[in-house]
């Protein structure tokens, strides 16, 4: 029995845990995006944020979140060929996390919004970076 490390065997682009993270993130994003498109009322109520008059930007964001979900599944299926989608996802999660945290710090959004951002975005930053760095070696 071999022990998988972050480096892993040189013949495999993705280790088992990496593929799991990508599939989990992809599915999460697809579901979150669908909820942003269809159940936006409940999302605003759950987060304690007032609902804006124009919902279209939220629904467009839901489409983008869902598309990132498709991208993560593509990376899991064809890691080397689709690796650059992962860095786009990483950048998106990093920038959105920083912006959301700034809104929490200045008091525009409630503090528990930061918890939602943590579990939706921040937790993926380290594994996405590790996976992308590994896939870069296979290019």
C-alpha positions as CSV (number, residue, x, y, z in Angstrom):
1,X,0.0,0.0,0.0
2,X,1.4,3.4,-1.0
3,X,0.9,6.6,0.9
4,X,-0.3,9.5,-1.3
5,X,1.3,12.8,-0.6
6,X,0.8,16.3,-2.0
7,X,3.4,15.5,-4.6
8,X,2.0,12.0,-5.4
9,X,3.2,9.7,-8.1
10,X,4.5,11.6,-11.1
11,X,2.3,9.6,-13.5
12,X,-1.0,10.8,-12.1
13,X,-2.1,14.4,-12.5
14,X,-4.7,14.3,-9.7
15,X,-4.6,12.5,-6.4
16,X,-7.8,11.0,-5.1
17,X,-8.4,13.8,-2.6
18,X,-7.9,16.4,-5.4
19,X,-10.4,14.8,-7.7
20,X,-12.9,14.7,-4.7
21,X,-12.4,18.4,-3.9
22,X,-12.9,19.3,-7.5
23,X,-16.1,17.2,-7.8
24,X,-17.4,18.5,-4.5
25,X,-16.7,22.1,-5.4
26,X,-18.2,21.6,-8.8
27,X,-21.4,20.2,-7.4
28,X,-21.6,22.8,-4.7
29,X,-21.2,25.6,-7.2
30,X,-23.9,24.1,-9.5
31,X,-26.4,23.9,-6.6
32,X,-25.4,27.3,-5.3
33,X,-25.8,28.9,-8.7
34,X,-29.2,27.3,-9.2
35,X,-30.3,28.6,-5.9
36,X,-29.1,32.1,-6.7
37,X,-31.2,31.9,-9.9
38,X,-34.4,30.4,-8.6
39,X,-34.4,30.8,-4.8
40,X,-32.9,34.2,-4.4
41,X,-35.7,35.4,-2.0
42,X,-34.8,32.6,0.5
43,X,-31.1,33.3,0.1
44,X,-31.5,37.0,1.1
45,X,-33.8,36.0,4.0
46,X,-31.4,33.3,5.3
47,X,-28.4,35.7,5.2
48,X,-30.4,38.6,6.7
49,X,-29.6,40.9,3.8
50,X,-32.2,43.2,2.3
51,X,-33.4,42.1,-1.2
52,X,-32.6,44.6,-3.9
53,X,-35.3,45.8,-6.3
54,X,-33.4,44.4,-9.4
55,X,-32.7,40.7,-9.1
56,X,-31.1,40.3,-12.5
57,X,-27.5,40.9,-11.2
58,X,-27.9,38.2,-8.6
59,X,-29.3,35.8,-11.2
60,X,-26.4,36.5,-13.5
61,X,-24.0,35.9,-10.7
62,X,-25.8,32.6,-10.1
63,X,-25.2,31.7,-13.8
64,X,-21.4,32.5,-13.3
65,X,-21.2,30.4,-10.1
66,X,-22.9,27.5,-11.9
67,X,-20.5,27.8,-14.8
68,X,-17.5,27.7,-12.5
69,X,-19.1,24.5,-11.1
70,X,-19.1,23.0,-14.7
71,X,-15.4,24.1,-15.0
72,X,-14.4,22.3,-11.8
73,X,-16.0,19.1,-13.1
74,X,-14.1,19.6,-16.4
75,X,-10.8,20.0,-14.4
76,X,-11.6,16.8,-12.5
77,X,-12.3,15.0,-15.8
78,X,-9.4,16.3,-17.9
79,X,-7.1,17.9,-15.4
80,X,-4.1,18.9,-17.5
81,X,-6.1,20.2,-20.5
82,X,-8.5,22.3,-18.2
83,X,-6.1,23.3,-15.5
84,X,-6.3,27.0,-16.3
85,X,-10.0,27.0,-15.4
86,X,-8.9,26.2,-11.9
87,X,-6.8,29.4,-11.5
88,X,-9.8,31.4,-12.8
89,X,-11.8,29.8,-10.0
90,X,-9.1,30.5,-7.5
91,X,-8.9,34.2,-8.5
92,X,-12.7,34.5,-8.4
93,X,-12.9,33.0,-5.0
94,X,-10.0,35.1,-3.6
95,X,-11.3,38.4,-5.0
96,X,-15.0,37.7,-4.0
97,X,-13.9,36.7,-0.5
98,X,-11.8,39.9,-0.1
99,X,-14.6,42.0,-1.3
100,X,-17.2,40.3,0.9
101,X,-15.0,40.6,3.9
102,X,-14.5,44.3,3.3
103,X,-18.3,44.7,3.2
104,X,-18.6,42.9,6.5
105,X,-15.7,44.9,8.1
106,X,-17.4,48.3,7.2
107,X,-20.7,47.1,8.4
108,X,-22.6,46.9,5.1
109,X,-23.2,43.1,5.5
110,X,-23.8,41.2,8.8
111,X,-20.9,39.3,10.4
112,X,-22.5,35.9,9.7
113,X,-22.2,36.6,6.0
114,X,-18.4,36.1,6.5
115,X,-19.2,32.5,7.7
116,X,-21.1,31.8,4.5
117,X,-18.2,33.2,2.4
118,X,-15.8,31.1,4.3
119,X,-17.6,27.9,3.6
120,X,-18.5,28.8,0.0
121,X,-15.1,30.3,-1.1
122,X,-12.2,30.6,1.4
123,X,-11.9,26.9,2.2
124,X,-11.2,26.1,-1.4
125,X,-8.3,28.5,-1.8
126,X,-5.5,26.3,-0.4
127,X,-6.5,23.1,-2.2
128,X,-7.2,24.8,-5.5
129,X,-3.7,26.4,-5.3
130,X,-2.1,23.0,-4.5
131,X,-4.0,21.3,-7.3
132,X,-3.2,24.0,-9.8
133,X,0.5,24.0,-8.9
134,X,0.6,20.2,-9.3
135,X,-1.2,20.3,-12.7
136,X,1.2,22.9,-13.9
137,X,4.0,20.4,-13.6
138,X,2.2,18.1,-16.1
139,X,1.7,20.7,-18.7
